[in-house]
Amino acid sequence: MTLYGVGLGPGEADLVTVRGKEVLENADVVYSPGRLSRTVALNHVDESKIGDLDFPMTKDEEKLRAAWKEAAAEIAPNARDGDVAFVTLGDPNVYSTFGHLRRTIDAFHPEVELEIVPGVSAVTAFATAMGVEIEAGAGLSLREAASGASPTGPDRMILFKVTDAPATHEGLVEAGYDVTYGRRLFMEQGETIVTDDPEDIDERDYYTLAYAEKEDLEVEQATAAFADDESGSEDATTDGEPVTDGGTLVDLERAEGREGGDCGGHR
Ligand SMILES: C[S@@+](CC[C@H](N)C(=O)[O-])C[C@H]1O[C@@H](n2cnc3c(N)ncnc32)[C@H](O)[C@@H]1O
């Protein structure tokens, strides 16, 4: 039988995938590593199915290894006899506790079958929640900014674990970034905040991220011309006719064919 790592998405119950929901409903036990993931899981399964696991708040590697061995020893027998799930917020393979469990199960209980159900990660959900478009061809880096850190370098960054927004902000602005913060995005628990003022979120909340973009970044989108177009729809058409993009003629149909698929686009 199988141990499923199930991504719950950012926190709202209806952002769990259909597959994730099915797995949770069919699992004999649903293990949760924390309070928030437990609350989300409870939208889909009865409390009697929840198996709480205790993890110490420590960076001591010995203690962490001991806690994961204990968790794996609790989970493995149930995963041999039936199907069980281990839930995480977001995606199980993105900055997640599931990696520790997978490695521990692989090392000490190799007979347990493992399967992962991806979830909507904060890495992608932030874009919709904060009205950001990561256009095709753009680079995007993921970094951590715990305790006021201000990593710099890439043109665009998502920063996780923003626990001291004013300090992080200072370093980023000094390095030439525009920064927007998102707290508890798509989460039912707590207040959702999107702001570019770090003082609005100076109280520490682990579920806070930042999107930082170099302030001198120039992005030329073919369709951005519509916003500047004073002549209305006459010159700006998408029905196979050329569209003027700052003097450059772009044939949208041909561009689409070249890029192909859902992730293609035109710059
Ligand atoms: C350990 S990472 C977990 C990421 C998760 N596995 C995912 O795929 O979204 C935790 C960090 O992700 C960010 N985060 C996760 N969910 C969030 C949400 N709903 N709103 C804002 N930030 C979130 C925060 O920066 C938080 O410190």
The ligand as an SDF file (V2000), in Angstrom:
LIG
                    3D

 27 29  0  0  0  0  0  0  0  0999 V2000
    8.5530   26.2790    4.3680 C   0  0  0  0  0  0  0  0  0  0  0  0
    7.8320   27.2670    3.1050 S   0  0  0  0  0  0  0  0  0  0  0  0
    6.5580   26.1780    2.5550 C   0  0  0  0  0  0  0  0  0  0  0  0
    6.2150   26.3780    1.1110 C   0  0  0  0  0  0  0  0  0  0  0  0
    5.0930   25.4760    0.6490 C   0  0  0  0  0  0  0  0  0  0  0  0
    5.5210   24.0920    0.6300 N   0  0  0  0  0  0  0  0  0  0  0  0
    4.5980   25.8780   -0.7370 C   0  0  0  0  0  0  0  0  0  0  0  0
    4.8130   25.1390   -1.7040 O   0  0  0  0  0  0  0  0  0  0  0  0
    3.9760   26.9400   -0.8390 O   0  0  0  0  0  0  0  0  0  0  0  0
    6.9650   28.4210    4.0450 C   0  0  0  0  0  0  0  0  0  0  0  0
    7.0400   29.8180    3.4560 C   0  0  0  0  0  0  0  0  0  0  0  0
    6.2520   29.8850    2.2950 O   0  0  0  0  0  0  0  0  0  0  0  0
    5.5740   31.1250    2.2120 C   0  0  0  0  0  0  0  0  0  0  0  0
    4.1270   30.8440    2.2050 N   0  0  0  0  0  0  0  0  0  0  0  0
    3.5540   29.6350    2.1900 C   0  0  0  0  0  0  0  0  0  0  0  0
    2.2160   29.7490    2.0990 N   0  0  0  0  0  0  0  0  0  0  0  0
    1.9420   31.0650    2.0670 C   0  0  0  0  0  0  0  0  0  0  0  0
    0.7330   31.8260    1.9550 C   0  0  0  0  0  0  0  0  0  0  0  0
   -0.4520   31.2180    1.8630 N   0  0  0  0  0  0  0  0  0  0  0  0
    0.8300   33.1760    1.9500 N   0  0  0  0  0  0  0  0  0  0  0  0
    2.0410   33.7920    2.0170 C   0  0  0  0  0  0  0  0  0  0  0  0
    3.2060   33.1170    2.1140 N   0  0  0  0  0  0  0  0  0  0  0  0
    3.1610   31.7790    2.1280 C   0  0  0  0  0  0  0  0  0  0  0  0
    5.9870   31.9410    3.4320 C   0  0  0  0  0  0  0  0  0  0  0  0
    7.0470   32.8000    3.0520 O   0  0  0  0  0  0  0  0  0  0  0  0
    6.4860   30.8640    4.3890 C   0  0  0  0  0  0  0  0  0  0  0  0
    7.4800   31.3720    5.2590 O   0  0  0  0  0  0  0  0  0  0  0  0
  1  2  1  0
  2  3  1  0
  2 10  1  0
  3  4  1  0
  4  5  1  0
  5  6  1  0
  5  7  1  0
  7  8  2  0
  7  9  1  0
 10 11  1  0
 11 12  1  0
 11 26  1  0
 12 13  1  0
 13 14  1  0
 13 24  1  0
 14 15  1  0
 14 23  1  0
 15 16  2  0
 16 17  1  0
 17 18  1  0
 17 23  2  0
 18 19  1  0
 18 20  2  0
 20 21  1  0
 21 22  2  0
 22 23  1  0
 24 25  1  0
 24 26  1  0
 26 27  1  0
M  CHG  2   2   1   9  -1
M  END
$$$$
